[in-house]
Amino acid sequence: MKTAAVQLYSAHNKSENIRKAKSFVAEAAGGGARLVALPEVFTFRGMIRAEKGVKLSKTFFMERIADEIPGPTIAEFQKLASRHKIFILAGSVYERSADPERAYNTSVLIADDGHILQTYRKIHLFNAQVGDKKYCESDYFLSGQDLQTARVGDFTAGMSVCYDIRFPEMYRDYRQKGVDMFVIPSAFTQTTGEAHWHALVRARAIENVSYVLAPNQAGEDNMGRRCFGHSLIVDPWGEILAEASGDGEEIIYADVVRDVIKERRKILGL
């Protein structure tokens, strides 16, 4: 099955981000991909700019940025999936919750007939000080609780988002549930990406003898926070099948093959 990971430079214009993501998905479908994966928070990165005289608050922010699922934003990608007969991983979006000031960071996997296969709410939130930049996802997001899997063609996909990658026990739990492909849409920072991105993505593939699709964000948002790029598709032996650049918007492609998983697991007696 041909897969595609879309690397985006999402900014603070939500409608433009969605337009751009749809264009890349259509291009990847035209390139023969059966599964197209978008990165984390592909609909919005940065801080909203309120109109003059409007007080900016977290409630105001969520009203402008967060979506219902299902809702208008995901519906656009459901239509694309149905039109092109492809699976789409809508990397992650701000999903409205009962808390007016916080959303879920939610990944949505859409089937090739357009229906929603599964939604996954990011479990591990990134609260860190990286250089002079502070990241506190729990200020804007609620933590999810449940692992989620879905059947994509001949594969069982395990869903996760970005910072989850640092918790190997989560992926071991997925492996025990029969997962053989991990999708890890991300907005990995430049600093942590330079140090750990390749090692972590390859480790999750190697430990579980499974494919990994890891579309990442690139570029700097309007708060000065830069993402690492280098989106990856990695095979069950840890080999990098495709890699994006450090700062461009692009699509990378690779074939995933069930027999490769069987062969590698047999070598290791798994």
C-alpha positions as CSV (number, residue, x, y, z in Angstrom):
1,M,0.0,0.0,0.0
2,K,1.4,3.4,-1.0
3,T,1.4,5.9,1.9
4,A,2.1,9.6,2.0
5,A,3.1,11.9,4.9
6,V,2.4,15.6,4.3
7,Q,4.8,18.1,5.9
8,L,3.1,21.5,6.5
9,Y,4.1,24.9,7.7
10,S,0.7,25.7,9.4
11,A,0.3,29.2,10.8
12,H,-2.4,31.3,12.5
13,N,-4.8,31.5,9.5
14,K,-7.1,28.6,10.0
15,S,-9.0,28.8,6.7
16,E,-5.7,29.0,4.8
17,N,-4.2,26.1,6.7
18,I,-7.3,24.0,5.8
19,R,-7.2,25.0,2.1
20,K,-3.5,24.2,1.9
21,A,-3.9,20.8,3.6
22,K,-6.7,19.8,1.3
23,S,-4.6,20.7,-1.7
24,F,-1.7,18.5,-0.5
25,V,-4.1,15.6,0.2
26,A,-5.5,15.8,-3.3
27,E,-1.9,16.0,-4.7
28,A,-0.9,12.9,-2.7
29,A,-4.0,11.0,-3.9
30,G,-3.1,11.9,-7.4
31,G,0.4,10.5,-6.7
32,G,-1.2,7.1,-5.9
33,A,-1.2,7.2,-2.1
34,R,-3.9,5.1,-0.4
35,L,-3.2,6.5,3.0
36,V,-2.4,10.2,3.4
37,A,-1.2,11.5,6.8
38,L,-1.3,15.2,7.9
39,P,0.7,16.6,10.9
40,E,-0.4,17.6,14.4
41,V,-2.5,20.8,14.7
42,F,-2.5,21.2,11.0
43,T,-5.5,23.6,11.2
44,F,-3.8,26.1,13.4
45,R,-0.4,26.9,15.0
46,G,0.6,30.0,17.0
47,M,-1.6,32.6,18.6
48,I,-4.8,34.1,17.2
49,R,-4.8,37.9,16.4
50,A,-8.0,39.4,17.7
51,E,-9.7,42.3,16.1
52,K,-9.1,45.8,17.6
53,G,-11.0,46.3,20.7
54,V,-11.7,42.5,21.3
55,K,-10.3,41.1,24.5
56,L,-8.3,38.0,23.8
57,S,-9.1,35.1,26.2
58,K,-8.8,31.4,26.1
59,T,-12.6,31.2,25.6
60,F,-12.4,33.5,22.7
61,F,-9.5,31.5,21.2
62,M,-11.4,28.2,21.5
63,E,-14.5,29.7,20.0
64,R,-12.5,30.7,16.9
65,I,-10.2,27.6,16.6
66,A,-11.8,24.5,18.1
67,D,-14.1,22.2,16.1
68,E,-16.8,19.7,16.8
69,I,-16.0,16.2,15.7
70,P,-17.7,15.4,13.4
71,G,-18.0,19.0,12.3
72,P,-17.4,21.3,9.3
73,T,-13.6,21.0,9.3
74,I,-13.4,17.2,9.4
75,A,-16.3,17.0,6.9
76,E,-14.1,18.6,4.3
77,F,-11.6,15.8,4.6
78,Q,-14.4,13.2,4.7
79,K,-15.5,14.5,1.3
80,L,-11.9,14.3,0.0
81,A,-11.5,10.7,1.3
82,S,-14.7,9.6,-0.4
83,R,-13.9,11.5,-3.7
84,H,-10.4,10.0,-4.0
85,K,-11.1,6.6,-2.3
86,I,-8.2,7.1,0.1
87,F,-7.7,6.9,3.9
88,I,-6.9,10.2,5.5
89,L,-5.2,10.8,8.9
90,A,-6.3,14.3,9.8
91,G,-3.2,14.7,12.0
92,S,-4.8,16.6,14.8
93,V,-7.3,19.4,15.4
94,Y,-8.6,21.3,18.4
95,E,-11.7,19.4,19.4
96,R,-14.2,21.3,21.5
97,S,-14.9,20.0,25.0
98,A,-17.2,20.8,27.9
99,D,-14.4,23.1,29.2
100,P,-14.8,26.5,27.3
101,E,-11.1,27.2,27.8
102,R,-9.5,23.9,26.8
103,A,-9.9,21.5,23.9
104,Y,-8.7,18.0,23.2
105,N,-5.8,17.6,20.8
106,T,-7.6,15.0,18.6
107,S,-6.4,12.9,15.6
108,V,-9.1,11.7,13.2
109,L,-8.7,8.7,10.9
110,I,-11.1,8.7,8.0
111,A,-11.9,5.7,5.8
112,D,-11.8,5.5,2.1
113,D,-15.6,5.8,1.9
114,G,-15.5,9.0,3.9
115,H,-16.7,7.8,7.3
116,I,-14.8,8.4,10.5
117,L,-12.9,5.2,11.4
118,Q,-11.5,6.4,14.7
119,T,-10.7,9.4,16.8
120,Y,-7.8,9.6,19.3
121,R,-7.3,12.3,21.9
122,K,-3.7,12.9,22.7
123,I,-2.9,11.4,26.1
124,H,0.6,12.8,26.9
125,L,0.6,16.6,26.9
126,F,3.9,18.5,26.3
127,N,4.7,20.8,29.2
128,A,8.3,21.8,28.9
129,Q,10.9,24.6,28.9
130,V,12.9,24.3,25.7
131,G,15.6,26.9,25.6
132,D,13.9,30.2,26.1
133,K,10.5,28.9,24.9
134,K,7.9,27.5,27.2
135,Y,5.4,25.0,26.1
136,C,2.4,24.2,28.3
137,E,-0.1,22.2,26.3
138,S,-2.2,21.7,29.5
139,D,-3.1,25.4,29.4
140,Y,-5.1,24.8,26.2
141,F,-5.7,21.0,26.1
142,L,-7.3,18.3,28.1
143,S,-5.6,14.9,28.2
144,G,-7.2,11.9,26.5
145,Q,-7.5,8.6,28.2
146,D,-7.8,5.8,25.6
147,L,-5.7,4.0,23.0
148,Q,-7.4,3.7,19.6
149,T,-6.8,1.4,16.7
150,A,-8.3,1.1,13.3
151,R,-8.1,-1.2,10.3
152,V,-6.4,0.5,7.3
153,G,-6.4,-1.8,4.3
154,D,-4.4,-4.9,5.4
155,F,-2.9,-3.1,8.4
156,T,-3.9,-2.3,12.0
157,A,-3.0,1.3,12.8
158,G,-2.3,2.5,16.3
159,M,-3.0,6.2,16.8
160,S,-0.8,8.6,18.8
161,V,0.3,12.3,18.6
162,C,3.8,13.8,18.9
163,Y,4.9,13.8,22.6
164,D,3.3,10.4,23.0
165,I,6.3,9.0,21.2
166,R,8.4,9.4,24.4
167,F,6.3,6.8,26.1
168,P,7.4,3.4,24.7
169,E,5.0,1.4,27.0
170,M,2.1,3.0,25.0
171,Y,3.4,1.5,21.8
172,R,4.1,-1.9,23.4
173,D,0.4,-1.9,24.5
174,Y,-0.5,-1.2,20.9
175,R,1.7,-4.0,19.7
176,Q,-0.1,-6.4,22.0
177,K,-3.3,-5.3,20.5
178,G,-2.1,-6.4,17.0
179,V,-0.9,-3.1,15.7
180,D,1.6,-3.2,12.8
181,M,1.6,0.5,11.8
182,F,1.9,3.5,14.0
183,V,0.7,7.0,12.9
184,I,2.4,9.8,14.9
185,P,1.4,13.2,13.5
186,S,3.7,15.8,15.2
187,A,4.7,19.3,15.7
188,F,8.1,18.4,17.1
189,T,10.3,21.4,18.1
190,Q,13.5,22.3,16.4
191,T,15.7,21.8,19.5
192,T,14.2,18.5,20.6
193,G,13.9,17.3,17.0
194,E,17.6,17.8,16.4
195,A,18.4,15.7,19.4
196,H,15.8,13.0,19.4
197,W,13.4,12.9,16.5
198,H,15.1,10.3,14.3
199,A,16.1,8.1,17.2
200,L,12.6,8.1,18.7
201,V,10.7,7.4,15.5
202,R,13.1,4.6,14.5
203,A,13.1,3.1,18.0
204,R,9.3,2.8,18.0
205,A,9.5,1.0,14.7
206,I,12.3,-1.3,15.8
207,E,10.9,-2.2,19.2
208,N,7.6,-3.2,17.7
209,V,8.8,-4.4,14.3
210,S,6.1,-2.1,12.8
211,Y,5.9,0.6,10.2
212,V,5.8,4.3,11.4
213,L,4.3,7.2,9.6
214,A,5.4,10.5,11.2
215,P,4.3,13.7,9.4
216,N,5.8,16.7,11.2
217,Q,5.3,20.4,11.1
218,A,8.0,22.7,9.8
219,G,8.8,26.5,10.1
220,E,8.3,29.1,12.9
221,D,4.9,30.2,14.2
222,N,4.0,33.7,15.2
223,M,5.1,33.1,18.8
224,G,8.7,32.3,17.6
225,R,8.4,28.5,18.1
226,R,10.1,26.5,15.3
227,C,9.3,23.0,14.3
228,F,11.9,20.5,13.1
229,G,10.3,19.2,9.8
230,H,12.1,16.0,8.7
231,S,8.8,14.0,8.4
232,L,9.5,10.3,8.2
233,I,8.2,7.0,7.0
234,V,10.1,4.1,8.6
235,D,9.9,0.4,8.0
236,P,9.8,-2.4,10.7
237,W,13.6,-2.8,10.7
238,G,14.1,0.9,11.5
239,E,15.1,1.8,8.0
240,I,14.1,5.3,6.8
241,L,12.0,4.8,3.6
242,A,11.3,8.5,3.1
243,E,12.3,11.7,4.8
244,A,11.3,15.3,4.2
245,S,13.5,18.4,4.4
246,G,14.0,20.5,7.5
247,D,11.9,23.4,6.6
248,G,9.8,22.9,3.4
249,E,6.2,22.0,2.8
250,E,6.2,18.7,0.9
251,I,4.9,15.2,0.5
252,I,6.9,12.1,1.0
253,Y,5.8,8.6,-0.2
254,A,6.7,5.0,0.6
255,D,5.1,1.6,0.1
256,V,4.2,-0.4,3.2
257,V,4.1,-4.2,2.7
258,R,2.6,-6.8,5.0
259,D,5.1,-9.5,4.1
260,V,8.0,-7.3,5.2
261,I,6.5,-7.3,8.8
262,K,6.1,-11.1,8.7
263,E,9.7,-11.6,7.5
264,R,11.3,-9.2,10.1
265,R,9.3,-10.6,12.9
266,K,10.2,-14.2,11.9
267,I,13.9,-13.3,11.9
268,L,13.6,-12.1,15.5
269,G,11.3,-15.0,16.5
270,L,8.4,-12.7,17.2
